[in-house]
Amino acid sequence: MNALHDDLINKIKQMPEEWLLFINEAINNLSKSLIHDRNRNINTCPYCDSRIVKNDTQCGRQRYQCKGCGRIFTCTMNTVLYRSRTDEDI
């Protein structure tokens, strides 16, 4: 694993400056998009499109429960942050 990590670091160091700036901008745009997704309003269940109600909060995230199927989910459902155990602030 260490050799792979070192190889990746060396390849990044060899990249042209404009590529690094492009990658940095893309990561910043993605992080803004993820934060927007976290704060979005959820109106229907992502599983069955039924009505939902606020259920609780867990780890600072609002949880919702579907009135149709009974499933519980958070506002990060259908995003890359769903089931993530890391902090959402990138």
CYANA upper distance limits for C-alpha pairs under 8 A (distance plus 0.5 A):
  1 MET  CA      5 HIS  CA      6.69
  2 ASN  CA      6 ASP  CA      6.61
  3 ALA  CA      7 ASP  CA      6.55
  4 LEU  CA      8 LEU  CA      6.71
  5 HIS  CA      9 ILE  CA      6.79
  6 ASP  CA     10 ASN  CA      6.71
  7 ASP  CA     11 LYS  CA      6.77
  8 LEU  CA     12 ILE  CA      6.74
  9 ILE  CA     13 LYS  CA      6.76
 10 ASN  CA     14 GLN  CA      6.91
 11 LYS  CA     15 MET  CA      7.06
 15 MET  CA     19 TRP  CA      7.03
 15 MET  CA     20 LEU  CA      7.33
 16 PRO  CA     20 LEU  CA      7.17
 17 GLU  CA     21 LEU  CA      6.79
 18 GLU  CA     22 PHE  CA      6.65
 19 TRP  CA     23 ILE  CA      6.64
 20 LEU  CA     24 ASN  CA      6.55
 21 LEU  CA     25 GLU  CA      6.67
 22 PHE  CA     26 ALA  CA      6.68
 23 ILE  CA     27 ILE  CA      6.68
 24 ASN  CA     28 ASN  CA      6.74
 25 GLU  CA     29 ASN  CA      6.68
 26 ALA  CA     30 LEU  CA      6.64
 27 ILE  CA     31 SER  CA      6.66
 28 ASN  CA     32 LYS  CA      6.81
 29 ASN  CA     33 SER  CA      6.72
 30 LEU  CA     34 LEU  CA      6.67
 31 SER  CA     35 ILE  CA      6.75
 31 SER  CA     90 ILE  CA      6.85
 32 LYS  CA     36 HIS  CA      6.71
 33 SER  CA     37 ASP  CA      6.71
 34 LEU  CA     38 ARG  CA      6.71
 34 LEU  CA     79 THR  CA      8.12
 34 LEU  CA     80 VAL  CA      8.48
 34 LEU  CA     81 LEU  CA      8.22
 35 ILE  CA     39 ASN  CA      6.96
 35 ILE  CA     88 GLU  CA      8.02
 35 ILE  CA     89 ASP  CA      8.16
 36 HIS  CA     40 ARG  CA      6.73
 37 ASP  CA     75 CYS  CA      8.17
 37 ASP  CA     76 THR  CA      7.38
 37 ASP  CA     79 THR  CA      7.93
 38 ARG  CA     75 CYS  CA      6.37
 38 ARG  CA     76 THR  CA      6.08
 39 ASN  CA     75 CYS  CA      7.90
 40 ARG  CA     75 CYS  CA      7.67
 41 ASN  CA     75 CYS  CA      8.32
 42 ILE  CA     75 CYS  CA      7.36
 43 ASN  CA     51 ARG  CA      7.47
 43 ASN  CA     52 ILE  CA      7.15
 44 THR  CA     49 ASP  CA      5.46
 44 THR  CA     50 SER  CA      5.96
 44 THR  CA     51 ARG  CA      5.64
 44 THR  CA     52 ILE  CA      6.19
 44 THR  CA     66 CYS  CA      8.27
 45 CYS  CA     49 ASP  CA      5.01
 45 CYS  CA     50 SER  CA      5.83
 45 CYS  CA     51 ARG  CA      6.93
 45 CYS  CA     52 ILE  CA      6.60
 45 CYS  CA     65 GLN  CA      8.50
 45 CYS  CA     66 CYS  CA      6.28
 46 PRO  CA     77 MET  CA      8.15
 46 PRO  CA     78 ASN  CA      8.46
 48 CYS  CA     68 GLY  CA      7.88
 48 CYS  CA     69 CYS  CA      7.60
 50 SER  CA     66 CYS  CA      6.98
 50 SER  CA     67 LYS  CA      7.07
 50 SER  CA     68 GLY  CA      5.95
 50 SER  CA     69 CYS  CA      8.31
 51 ARG  CA     66 CYS  CA      6.58
 51 ARG  CA     67 LYS  CA      6.22
 51 ARG  CA     68 GLY  CA      7.39
 52 ILE  CA     64 TYR  CA      6.88
 52 ILE  CA     65 GLN  CA      6.01
 52 ILE  CA     66 CYS  CA      4.85
 52 ILE  CA     67 LYS  CA      6.05
 53 VAL  CA     64 TYR  CA      6.11
 53 VAL  CA     65 GLN  CA      6.01
 53 VAL  CA     66 CYS  CA      7.06
 53 VAL  CA     67 LYS  CA      7.71
 54 LYS  CA     62 GLN  CA      7.72
 54 LYS  CA     63 ARG  CA      6.61
 54 LYS  CA     64 TYR  CA      4.98
 54 LYS  CA     65 GLN  CA      6.85
 55 ASN  CA     62 GLN  CA      8.09
 55 ASN  CA     63 ARG  CA      5.85
 55 ASN  CA     64 TYR  CA      5.32
 55 ASN  CA     65 GLN  CA      6.18
 55 ASN  CA     72 ILE  CA      8.37
 56 ASP  CA     62 GLN  CA      6.64
 56 ASP  CA     63 ARG  CA      5.64
 56 ASP  CA     64 TYR  CA      7.53
 57 THR  CA     61 ARG  CA      5.79
 57 THR  CA     62 GLN  CA      4.96
 57 THR  CA     63 ARG  CA      5.82
 58 GLN  CA     62 GLN  CA      7.13
 58 GLN  CA     63 ARG  CA      7.39
 61 ARG  CA     74 THR  CA      7.08
 61 ARG  CA     75 CYS  CA      7.67
 62 GLN  CA     74 THR  CA      6.40
 62 GLN  CA     75 CYS  CA      7.02
 63 ARG  CA     72 ILE  CA      7.23
 63 ARG  CA     73 PHE  CA      6.13
 63 ARG  CA     74 THR  CA      5.01
 63 ARG  CA     75 CYS  CA      7.44
 64 TYR  CA     72 ILE  CA      6.04
 64 TYR  CA     73 PHE  CA      5.97
 64 TYR  CA     74 THR  CA      6.51
 64 TYR  CA     75 CYS  CA      8.31
 65 GLN  CA     70 GLY  CA      6.44
 65 GLN  CA     71 ARG  CA      6.14
 65 GLN  CA     72 ILE  CA      4.92
 65 GLN  CA     73 PHE  CA      7.11
 66 CYS  CA     70 GLY  CA      5.25
 66 CYS  CA     71 ARG  CA      5.98
 66 CYS  CA     72 ILE  CA      7.05
 73 PHE  CA     77 MET  CA      7.03
 74 THR  CA     82 TYR  CA      8.33
 76 THR  CA     80 VAL  CA      8.23
 76 THR  CA     81 LEU  CA      6.40
 76 THR  CA     82 TYR  CA      5.46
 77 MET  CA     81 LEU  CA      8.28
 77 MET  CA     82 TYR  CA      5.77
 78 ASN  CA     82 TYR  CA      7.12
 80 VAL  CA     84 SER  CA      8.31
 81 LEU  CA     88 GLU  CA      7.69
